[in-house]
């Protein structure tokens, strides 16, 4: 008798779980979802027929995802939540362990999440099917990803090195800590909206790296200075225009032929004031986002 009651209880719990979470229907109702659309994403949710929208997006370790949810044209009681599920989630019903959510009682609701591992994450707008009577409304999800760029200082040559790769950063720290001093995150880029690749060169004379967002300058460097610079391909993406607060400034080191980049207006001004005989200011090199 006890076994029969136990099994009946498990059945009730299973039905409760499957009803509480969205069942697989349209492609955007469950994992793997659909590729994330440009921000903002406007959608419709109905607690009776379409309680969830699911989007997939790739994050690298260290990337920061910020997301915000607002609603419009909603019936009474419409109160959706935004969730973030980790890589490897098989279905929403079988993996109720999200890593971020918007628990705020009032709109706009938002969260900021730093990815601990690289992988495909799932952003979910969800309206509980427990709502009674059935509720519906328009959801507007605004989102943005910021990716860190790490900076090192080479004390031997007086040059700086920049990389968006956590693996490369860790390798430099592990193998060349006697040469490169790790200075932390230089700035953040926006990989999902920045359209312009940054070209990277290695300066064999100064043992430094040179970066440019100008294809013309990159081609000219290959054409005229191949005896000095080795082209290493593209690195992170940037923007060619944007607000002043998103600018990255470039200096030329007249002593060793290297370049220095900073997104800090205060650091830019300090370099100009304190080392005018070493660094020649070249202006804005690129922007971190539109």
C-alpha positions, 0 to 999 in steps of 0.5 A: 500500500505504501509503495502504491501511494509513493508511486502515485505521489511521484506521478502527481509530481511529474505531471506538476513539473511538466505543466509548470514548465513549457513543453516542446512545441515551436522551435523557440519554445524550448532548448535549443531555441533560436539564435538570439536576435539583435537587441531589442527583441519583441515577442508575444507570450500567452500563458495558455498557449505560448508561455516561453520564448527561448534564444541561444547565444554564445558566451566566452568565459569572462563575457558579461551579459546584461539583459532587461525585460519590459512589457507592453499591451498586457492583460491583467496579471501578465508578469513574465520573468527572464531566465538564463540557462547554462550550456548543456541544458537538455530541456527546460523541464528537465533542467530547472537550474537557471543561472540568472533571473529577473526576480524584481517585482516591477518592470523593467526587470534586469540582470547582469551575469559574468560567464564562468565557462565558455559555451552556448547559453539560453535566454528565456522569457517565461510567463507562468501557465499557472496564471488564472485567467490566462494572460498574454502580452508583448515582451521587449528584451534588451540585451548586450554582451561585453567581452574583456580585453586583457592588458600586459606591460613588458617591462623589458621593452616598455611596450604593451600587449592586448588580447581578448583570449582568456587562454592566451592571457593565462598562457602569458601569465604562466610562461612569461610572468618574468617578462609581462606584468599583467595589468588586468582588463583594459576595456570591454568590447561588444562582439555581437554589435561591433562590425569591424575586425581589428588587425594584429601585427607583431613588431619584430624589432620592438617585440611588441604588437600593433593593432589597427581597425583600418584595412588601408593601414593594415594593407600599407603595413604589409606592403611597406613594412613587412621587414618589421611587422608580421601579420598575425590576423584579426583579433577582437571586433571594434566599431569605427564610430561611437560616443566619446566615452567608448573611444580607444586612444592611440599613442606612438612610442618614439623611443621603441616604435611601439603603440600604446592604447587606452580607453581611459580619458584620464590615462590619455591625459596623464600620458600626454602631460607626463611623457610628451617626449616619449609618446606622440598622441595619434588620436582615436584609434577605434571605438568599443561600441556604437 
